[in-house]
Each structure stands twice: as structure tokens, then as C-alpha cells.
Amino acid sequence: MIGRSDDAAVYPRPLLAWLSVAILFILYIRSLADRYLIALVVDPIKQGVGLTDFEISLLQGPAFAVLYCLFAIPVGLALDRYSRRWVLFFSVIVWSIGAAGCGFASTFLALAVARALVGGGESGFSTGAYSIIGDSFPPDRLSLAMSIFVMGAIMGAGIVFLLGGPFVEFVLAGGVASWPFMSHFAPWQQAFVLTGVPGIAMAFLVLLVTEPRRIVRATPTGAGSEGYGEALRFLGEHKRMFAAILIGFGLAYTSTIALQLWLPAYFVRVHGWTPSRIGIVLGIAQLVAAMSLPIHGWIVDRLYKAGRRDAPLVWCTLSICIAVPCAIVALLSDNPWVTVVMFSIYVAFMLATGSMGPASTQVVTPPALRGRLSAIYVLATGLIGMSLGPALVGFFTDQVFGSPAAVGTSLIVVVLAMLIPAALLFIAGREQMRQLLTQETPAQA
């Protein structure tokens, strides 16, 4: 990819490439809606199943992350060998079954299994989507395309709060109890069943995605199509850069997912808001913030064209420096509306890391290794972000501060502990990224 010719024949026609992004964008919204619905029914699940904050955090994080991380490895191999569209199709089916399965669960173990299926399916989807988009655009246009795709993640979270808040309040009040088959489920279970089952039909949208041409050429590492050895050797040759990409973006993700999953509980416990009000306000805040994603992509593409080959890491470092104070002000303010505004600004800047992580992985990786390096990226960032973020908040709230009302303090600790090291890793990885991306090697052309 580095020094690659701009021969348009290598890529799908722009209309088809952008149609693929649009379809993947819609499905990404759907996946995040299924992932984050649990954040709106924390207290009903706790009461219905008899769980603690820490056990809820295990369902939000590690239970989801186990298969999310494990699935990435075989999916990465499948993406480099077979049709990426079919990998995505079955991934959507798996996560939708898991999302609906949460509604059939009545124990911690059953919920954990269902959440694991959601994680496994979403892992295959995001890994495959990164690979397809990475092969559909040249490097000086990739950041914008990836930013628009990743915008689906934040819009999914925003939509689940905006529409899910009133929906959950309606369901919890018994609004669907008289519907066919719904009387067999508790209200919080009804919410999962009604949102999860229709998602299975959306898997067929994947068949409209254009499968981009695979570019398999010689690489400095002798990359082939067997196993992960070549991918790991390439990673090992650029340790500082991949520490920034894999660990740095994973830590950034940890902070953001912790805030997204625990802010609804924070507003209930600290400000006494209802799920409906929380959903509408936080949903609008995140949707407004999501509008900034194309701006991040546009800025990084312009910097890349101007010769700043470390543009993704430079811009993400600056974004973190702005986002951290916003998060702290949001969680220390006595005014809930200040919290909302500061959280929206935080999300707007942290979205740079959400899109530049996968974009950086595609830009620096030889085409023959994209599926496997995408899988390693999903594995590393998922293991760090999804396992650590929600679990750390629950652990600090229960075990360190000893009060549910201290969830805001726990969030501040997690934000600082994750984002300061992330910024330092981005700074450390810049030089190696510049060196790699300024090499004009025919092997990567």
C-alpha cells in the first residue's frame, strides 16, 4: 500500500465503493444498538437476576469481549482466503441470535453466553468491514471512508439511547406485555427479544456489498496466505508503531466505551433522570458528536497528502489533549446539562481515535496481510477496551469507593488511567510510522 500506484483499476468504481461503505455503515449502527441496549436496563437486570454492579460490568465487558477477541483470529484467516461478503453475512446472523438470546436468559451464565455470541458476531463484522474498506480506497482517501464507516458506531450508540430510552421505558411499564408471546418474558427480556430478532433479516444487506479485488504481491516479509506467522513478523519489525496502533487505540477505546456504558447509570444515580430522558439527551449528544467524524477523516487525509505520514497519530494525540479535560469537567459538574455538553465534546474529539485506529492499520499493512492484521487489531483493541473499560468502572465503584453513587469518580479514574498512556504511545509511534510510509518500495506498490 505504501507507494502504491493510483491506478483506478485496482479499486472498485467509486460509486460501488461508497455503496459498500453505506451498507456497512447501516449494519454498524445496528450492531452497536444491539451491543449497548444493556446499558439502558442495568438496574432492571440487577433486580431481576440478582446481580451486582461488578457482575453487570462483566456482562458489558469481558463476557462480550471473550468471543469478540477469539473470533477475530479464525475470521482474519477466512477473510484472506474466502469471500468476505459471506464472512460478514454469517457474522451478522451470529450477533443477532446472541442479541435476541439475551431476552431468553434468566441467569448470569445464560446472559454471559448470549453476550458472548453478540461479541463473536460483531468481531467478524468489524474485521471484515475494515478489510473490505481498506481494499476499496487508495491511501489518500481511506481515512475519510473509514471515518464515515466508524461514524455508524457512534450513531448506533446514539440511536440506541435516543430511541431505546423511550422504548425501554415503554416496555418496562408493561407496554408490550399483551403482545403475542411477550407475557412469557420479564419486561427487560422483552426489550432484547423485540430488538434482536428483526436483526437477522438485515444480514441479507451484506450481499449487496462489492467484494474488492485482492491485491496479492510480494512484500518485504514474504507475506503469503497461510497462518499468522507473516503478520506477526511484520508486526515485530515495527514494534513502536504497532504498540501505538494496537495498545494506544485500545486504551482510547477503553475510556470511551466505559463512559458510553456507565453514563446512563450515572445520570440515574447522581441526577435522578429517567431512562427516557437519559436516552433522548445522550442519544442526541452522541449523534451531534458523530457528525464530526468525517471532519477527522478529511483533516488526516489532507495532512497525509501534504506529506505528514504520521498524520493519524498526530491528530489523535491532539484530540486526546482536548477530550480529557472535557470528560473530567463532565463528571465533576453538579449541573447535568454541563455534563451532557462536555460529554458531547469529549465524544466528538475521541472519535478521531475510533476511525484512525482501523485506518492506520490498513494504511501501514501490505494488502496480502490485511485480513490478518485487521483481526489482530480487533483482537488487541477488543481485549483491552471491552474487557477493561466496563469492568474497571464496576470494580472501582464496588470494591474501592464502595458506593453506587461513586460511579462518576470511577469513570474519572478510568479516563485518566487510559488516555494519558494512549497519548504517550501515539507520540512514541510517530517516527516509525513516518519512516514506513515514506518508503517507496515496489513490493508495497
C-alpha positions in Angstrom: 0.0 0.0 0.0 2.9 2.3 0.6 4.0 3.9 -2.6 1.1 2.2 -4.3 0.1 3.3 -7.8 -3.1 5.3 -8.1 -4.2 3.1 -10.9 -8.0 3.3 -10.5 -8.4 -0.3 -11.9 -7.1 -1.6 -8.6 -10.1 -0.4 -6.7 -13.9 -0.8 -7.2 -15.6 2.1 -9.0 -16.2 5.0 -6.5 -20.0 4.6 -6.6 -19.7 0.9 -5.7 -17.1 1.5 -3.1 -19.2 4.2 -1.4 -22.3 2.0 -1.7 -20.4 -0.7 0.2 -19.5 1.9 2.9 -23.1 2.9 3.2 -24.4 -0.7 3.7 -21.6 -1.4 6.2 -22.4 1.9 7.9 -26.1 0.9 8.4 -25.1 -2.6 9.7 -22.6 -1.0 12.1 -25.4 1.2 13.5 -27.4 -2.0 14.0 -24.6 -3.8 15.7 -23.9 -1.1 18.2 -27.6 -0.7 19.0 -27.6 -4.4 20.0 -24.4 -4.0 22.0 -25.5 -1.0 24.0 -29.1 -1.8 24.8 -27.9 -3.5 28.0 -26.7 -0.1 29.3 -30.4 1.1 29.5 -31.6 -1.9 31.5 -28.8 -2.2 34.1 -31.0 -1.8 37.2 -33.9 -4.0 35.9 -31.4 -6.8 35.1 -29.7 -6.4 38.5 -33.1 -6.7 40.3 -34.5 -9.4 38.1 -31.4 -11.7 38.1 -29.9 -10.5 41.4 -26.6 -9.1 40.2 -24.0 -6.6 41.5 -22.5 -3.7 39.6 -19.4 -5.8 39.1 -21.3 -8.7 37.6 -23.2 -6.3 35.3 -19.8 -4.9 34.2 -18.6 -8.4 33.4 -21.6 -8.8 31.1 -21.0 -5.5 29.5 -17.3 -6.1 29.1 -15.5 -9.4 29.4 -18.5 -11.6 28.6 -18.9 -9.7 25.3 -15.1 -9.5 24.7 -14.3 -13.2 25.0 -15.7 -14.3 21.7 -15.1 -10.8 20.2 -11.4 -11.4 20.6 -11.3 -15.2 19.9 -13.4 -15.0 16.8 -11.0 -12.4 15.3 -8.3 -15.0 14.7 -10.1 -17.5 12.5 -12.1 -14.7 10.9 -8.8 -13.0 9.9 -7.7 -16.2 8.1 -11.1 -16.6 6.5 -11.1 -13.1 5.2 -7.8 -13.6 3.4 -8.9 -16.9 1.8 -12.6 -16.8 1.2 -15.4 -14.4 0.2 -15.5 -11.5 2.7 -19.2 -11.0 2.0 -20.1 -14.4 3.3 -18.0 -14.0 6.4 -19.9 -10.8 7.1 -23.2 -12.4 6.4 -22.7 -15.2 8.9 -21.3 -12.7 11.4 -24.5 -10.6 11.3 -26.6 -13.7 11.9 -24.5 -14.8 14.9 -24.7 -11.4 16.7 -28.4 -11.1 16.0 -29.1 -14.5 17.5 -27.0 -13.5 20.6 -28.8 -10.2 20.9 -32.2 -11.9 20.9 -30.8 -14.6 23.2 -30.3 -12.1 26.0 -34.1 -11.9 26.2 -34.4 -15.6 26.8 -31.7 -15.6 29.6 -32.7 -15.6 33.2 -29.3 -16.3 34.9 -25.9 -14.7 34.8 -24.4 -17.6 32.9 -27.1 -17.5 30.2 -26.7 -13.8 29.8 -22.9 -14.2 29.5 -23.3 -16.8 26.8 -25.7 -14.6 24.8 -23.4 -11.6 25.2 -20.5 -13.7 24.0 -22.4 -14.6 20.8 -23.1 -10.9 20.2 -19.3 -10.2 20.7 -18.3 -13.0 18.3 -20.6 -11.9 15.5 -19.6 -8.3 15.9 -15.9 -9.2 15.8 -16.4 -10.9 12.4 -18.3 -8.0 11.1 -15.9 -5.2 12.1 -12.8 -7.2 11.0 -14.4 -7.9 7.6 -15.6 -4.4 7.1 -12.1 -3.0 7.8 -10.6 -5.3 5.2 -13.2 -4.5 2.6 -13.0 -0.8 3.0 -9.2 -1.0 3.1 -9.1 -2.6 -0.3 -11.8 -0.3 -1.8 -10.0 3.1 -1.5 -6.4 4.5 -2.1 -4.5 5.6 1.0 -5.1 9.3 0.5 -8.9 8.7 0.6 -9.1 5.9 3.1 -9.3 8.0 6.3 -12.4 9.7 5.1 -14.1 6.5 4.1 -13.1 4.8 7.4 -14.3 7.8 9.4 -17.7 7.6 7.8 -18.0 3.9 8.4 -16.9 4.3 12.1 -19.5 7.1 12.4 -22.0 4.2 12.4 -20.7 3.0 15.7 -21.3 6.3 17.5 -24.6 6.8 15.6 -25.6 3.3 16.8 -24.8 4.2 20.3 -26.7 7.5 19.9 -29.7 5.8 18.3 -30.0 3.2 21.0 -30.1 5.9 23.6 -32.3 8.3 21.6 -34.9 5.7 20.5 -34.0 3.0 23.0 -34.6 5.2 26.1 -38.3 5.8 25.4 -38.7 2.3 24.0 -37.2 0.7 27.2 -39.4 2.9 29.4 -42.5 1.9 27.4 -41.5 -1.8 27.7 -40.7 -1.6 31.4 -44.0 0.0 32.0 -45.7 -3.1 30.6 -46.4 -1.6 27.1 -45.9 -4.9 25.3 -47.0 -7.4 27.9 -50.2 -8.1 26.0 -48.4 -8.7 22.7 -48.2 -12.3 21.4 -45.7 -14.5 23.3 -44.4 -11.4 25.4 -46.2 -12.5 28.6 -43.6 -15.3 29.0 -40.8 -12.7 29.5 -39.9 -10.1 32.1 -40.1 -6.5 30.8 -36.3 -6.2 30.4 -36.2 -9.5 28.5 -39.0 -8.3 26.2 -36.7 -5.4 25.2 -34.0 -7.7 24.0 -36.3 -10.0 22.1 -38.0 -7.2 20.3 -34.8 -5.6 19.2 -32.7 -8.7 18.5 -34.9 -10.9 16.3 -35.5 -8.5 13.4 -31.8 -8.0 13.1 -31.4 -11.5 11.5 -33.2 -10.3 8.3 -30.7 -7.4 7.9 -27.9 -9.9 7.2 -29.0 -10.1 3.6 -27.9 -6.5 3.1 -24.3 -7.8 3.1 -24.9 -9.5 -0.3 -25.2 -6.0 -1.9 -21.6 -5.2 -0.8 -19.0 -5.1 -3.6 -16.2 -7.6 -3.0 -13.0 -5.6 -3.8 -10.2 -7.1 -5.8 -7.5 -8.8 -3.7 -4.0 -7.4 -4.3 -1.5 -10.2 -3.6 2.1 -9.1 -4.4 5.4 -9.8 -2.8 6.1 -8.0 0.4 9.3 -7.4 2.5 8.1 -10.1 4.9 7.3 -12.6 2.2 3.6 -12.4 3.1 1.6 -15.3 1.9 -1.8 -16.6 2.7 -1.0 -19.2 5.3 -1.2 -18.7 9.1 -0.3 -15.7 11.2 3.5 -16.0 11.0 3.9 -13.4 8.3 1.6 -11.0 10.0 3.4 -11.4 13.4 6.8 -10.9 11.7 5.6 -7.7 10.0 4.3 -6.5 13.4 7.5 -7.4 15.1 9.5 -5.4 12.6 7.6 -2.2 13.5 7.0 -2.6 17.3 6.7 1.0 18.3 4.2 1.8 15.6 2.1 -1.2 16.3 2.3 -0.5 20.1 0.7 2.8 19.3 -1.9 1.3 17.0 -2.8 -1.8 19.0 -2.3 -0.7 22.6 -2.8 3.0 22.2 -6.1 2.8 20.3 -7.2 0.0 22.6 -6.7 2.2 25.7 -8.5 5.1 24.0 -11.4 2.7 23.2 -11.4 1.6 26.9 -12.1 5.1 28.1 -14.9 5.8 25.6 -16.7 2.5 26.0 -16.6 2.9 29.8 -18.3 6.3 29.5 -20.9 5.1 27.0 -21.9 2.1 29.1 -21.9 3.7 32.5 -23.2 7.2 31.9 -26.8 6.1 31.9 -26.4 4.6 35.3 -24.5 7.8 36.4 -27.4 10.0 35.4 -29.9 7.8 37.2 -27.9 7.6 40.4 -26.4 11.1 40.5 -29.0 13.3 38.8 -32.1 11.2 39.2 -33.0 11.2 35.5 -35.4 8.6 34.0 -34.3 6.2 31.2 -36.4 8.0 28.7 -34.8 11.4 29.4 -31.3 9.9 29.5 -31.9 8.1 26.2 -33.1 11.2 24.4 -30.5 13.6 25.7 -27.5 11.3 25.4 -28.7 10.0 22.1 -28.9 13.5 20.6 -25.5 14.4 22.2 -23.8 11.4 20.6 -25.5 11.9 17.2 -24.4 15.5 17.1 -20.8 14.4 18.1 -20.9 11.8 15.4 -21.2 14.5 12.7 -17.5 15.4 13.5 -16.2 12.0 12.2 -15.9 13.0 8.5 -14.0 16.1 9.6 -11.4 13.9 11.4 -11.0 11.9 8.2 -10.8 14.9 6.0 -8.2 16.6 8.2 -6.0 13.4 8.3 -6.3 12.9 4.5 -5.3 16.5 3.9 -2.3 16.1 6.2 -1.3 12.8 4.5 -1.5 14.4 1.1 0.7 17.2 2.4 3.4 14.7 3.4 2.6 14.1 7.1 2.8 10.3 7.0 2.2 10.2 10.8 -1.0 12.3 10.5 -3.3 9.7 12.2 -1.2 9.6 15.4 -0.5 13.4 15.4 -4.2 14.2 15.1 -5.3 11.6 17.7 -2.7 13.0 20.2 -4.1 16.5 19.9 -7.7 15.1 20.1 -6.9 13.4 23.4 -5.4 16.5 24.9 -8.8 18.3 24.3 -11.0 15.3 25.2 -9.6 14.6 28.7 -10.4 17.9 30.3 -13.9 17.7 28.9 -14.5 14.3 30.4 -13.3 15.5 33.8 -15.5 18.6 33.8 -18.5 16.5 32.7 -18.1 14.1 35.7 -17.3 16.8 38.3 -20.1 19.2 37.4 -23.3 19.4 39.6 -25.2 20.6 36.5 -26.4 17.6 34.4 -26.6 19.8 31.3 -22.9 20.7 31.6 -22.2 17.0 31.8 -24.2 16.5 28.6 -22.4 19.2 26.7 -18.9 18.3 27.9 -19.6 14.6 27.1 -20.6 15.5 23.6 -17.4 17.5 23.1 -15.4 14.6 24.6 -17.0 12.1 22.1 -16.5 14.5 19.2 -12.8 14.6 19.7 -12.3 10.9 20.8 -14.0 9.8 17.6 -10.7 10.6 15.9 -9.2 7.6 17.7 -12.2 5.4 16.7 -11.7 5.9 13.0 -7.9 6.4 12.8 -7.1 3.1 14.5 -8.6 0.9 11.8 -7.5 3.4 9.1 -3.9 3.3 10.3 -3.9 -0.5 10.4 -5.0 -0.6 6.7 -2.6 2.1 5.6 0.6 0.6 7.1 -0.3 -3.1 6.2 0.7 -4.9 3.0 -2.5 -5.9 1.1 -1.8 -9.6 1.4 -1.9 -9.3 5.2 -4.9 -7.0 5.7 -7.4 -9.6 6.9 -5.0 -11.0 9.5 -3.7 -7.6 10.7 -7.3 -6.4 10.9 -8.0 -9.4 13.0 -5.1 -8.7 15.3 -6.2 -5.1 15.6 -9.8 -6.2 16.6 -8.3 -8.8 19.0 -6.0 -6.4 20.7 -8.3 -3.4 20.9 -11.3 -5.5 21.9 -9.3 -7.3 24.6 -8.1 -4.1 26.1 -11.2 -1.9 25.5 -14.1 -4.2 26.1 -12.6 -6.2 28.9 -11.0 -3.4 30.9 -13.3 -0.4 30.5 -16.7 -1.6 31.9 -15.1 -4.0 34.4 -12.8 -1.4 35.9 -15.7 1.0 36.4 -17.7 -1.7 38.2 -14.6 -2.8 40.2 -13.7 0.7 41.4 -17.4 1.5 42.3 -18.0 -1.7 44.3 -14.6 -2.5 45.7 -12.7 0.8 46.0 -15.2 3.5 46.6 -17.9 1.3 48.0 -20.9 3.2 46.8 -23.1 3.1 43.6 -23.2 6.9 43.7 -19.4 7.0 43.2 -19.7 5.8 39.6 -18.6 9.2 38.3 -15.4 9.1 40.3 -14.7 5.7 38.9 -15.1 7.0 35.4 -12.6 9.8 36.0 -10.0 7.3 37.2 -10.5 5.2 34.1 -10.4 8.1 31.7 -7.0 9.4 33.2 -5.5 5.9 33.5 -6.3 5.0 29.9 -5.9 8.2 27.9 -2.6 9.6 29.3 -0.7 6.3 28.3 -2.5 6.3 25.0 -1.3 9.8 24.1 2.3 8.8 25.1 2.1 5.7 22.9 0.9 7.8 19.9 3.9 10.2 20.3 6.3 7.2 20.6 5.0 5.6 17.4 5.1 8.6 15.1 8.6 8.3 13.9 8.3 4.7 12.8 5.1 5.3 11.0 6.7 8.2 9.1 9.6 6.0 8.1 7.5 3.2 6.9 5.0 5.3 5.0 7.7 7.3 3.2 9.4 4.2 1.8 8.7 3.8 -1.9 9.0 0.1 -2.1 7.8 -1.7 -5.2 6.8 -4.6 -3.1 4.1 -2.5 -1.5 3.2 -0.6 -4.6 
